[in-house]
Amino acid sequence: MSAPPRSSPLALTVLCLLHYKPLHPYGVQRLIKQWGKDQVVNVSQRAGLYRTIERLLAAELITVRETERDHQYPERTVYELTDAGRATAREWLDTMLAAPKQEFPEFPAALSLLLLFTPREMLAALERRDAALTDTLAGLDASLAAESARGLPRISLLETEYLRAVTAAEVQWVRSVVDDLRAGRLSWSPEALDALADGQEPAAGG
């Protein structure tokens, strides 16, 4: 048996869905979308799902149960969880819940490189971000309302609750920066940023 693959949201999701029942890759992808897990797991490219399944299979965390043959569809390989896969899923889940992981999303990276932009350019970009986040927040509110109306238990809504809380916090922060840019409380000059990049003390008022 090879070393277990590194944990990832998609790998954990595959193991957890196979804990529910044996599935072929298309069934995994369909359930991820049907259960709304595509909000937190990227399955936009089916090739990524197949690569993940191959890694889990090589590590003997899953195994082939059968190959379905139907004249209406191509052959489909059905996978099921192994005992090692069941134990690994629980270990990954515990670690992901308990241990914050340093991640590298795009937005903080962009904020760290604003020497390319003027205050006016940053204001325009953040105004567009505010509009996009507001739409996302409305969608999450609608999703929570619909899921609650279906009588789903709160445990099945927690990832949407979390995304809603994080998005609302980001909206509040982005709007505070937009307000500061509009009022002139946040400003800079190319010269001040160039000096900062060179390790020099920026001039007062820069």
Residue pairs with C-beta under 8 A, 6 or more apart in sequence:
1 59
1 60
1 84
2 58
2 59
2 60
3 59
4 59
4 61
4 84
4 88
5 11
5 55
5 56
5 58
5 59
5 61
7 92
7 95
7 96
8 52
9 40
9 41
9 42
9 96
10 41
10 42
10 43
10 48
10 49
10 52
11 52
11 55
11 56
11 92
12 89
12 92
12 93
12 96
13 28
13 32
13 37
13 41
14 28
14 49
14 52
14 53
14 56
14 62
15 56
15 61
15 62
15 81
15 85
15 86
15 88
15 89
15 92
16 89
16 93
17 23
17 28
17 31
17 32
18 28
18 62
18 79
18 80
18 81
18 85
19 81
19 86
19 89
20 31
22 65
22 66
22 78
22 79
22 80
23 31
23 78
23 79
24 68
24 76
24 77
24 78
24 79
25 46
25 49
25 50
25 53
25 76
25 77
25 79
26 76
28 49
28 53
29 43
29 46
29 49
31 37
32 38
32 41
32 43
33 43
36 143
36 147
36 159
36 160
37 159
38 44
39 159
39 160
39 163
40 159
40 163
42 48
43 49
53 62
53 79
56 62
56 85
57 63
57 64
57 79
59 84
60 82
60 84
60 85
61 81
61 82
61 84
61 85
61 88
62 79
62 80
62 81
62 82
62 85
63 79
63 80
63 82
64 77
64 78
64 79
65 78
65 79
65 80
66 77
66 78
67 75
67 76
67 77
67 78
68 75
68 76
68 77
68 78
69 75
70 76
81 89
114 122
114 188
114 193
115 190
115 193
115 194
115 196
115 197
117 125
118 190
119 181
119 186
119 187
119 188
122 181
123 178
123 181
123 182
126 174
126 177
126 178
126 181
127 178
129 174
130 171
130 174
130 175
130 178
133 167
133 170
133 171
133 174
134 171
136 167
137 164
137 167
137 168
137 171
140 160
140 163
140 164
140 167
141 164
143 160
144 157
144 160
144 161
144 164
147 156
147 157
147 160
148 157
154 161
177 186
179 185
180 186
181 187
188 206
189 206
191 203
191 206
192 202
192 203
192 206
193 202
195 201
195 202
195 203
195 206
196 202
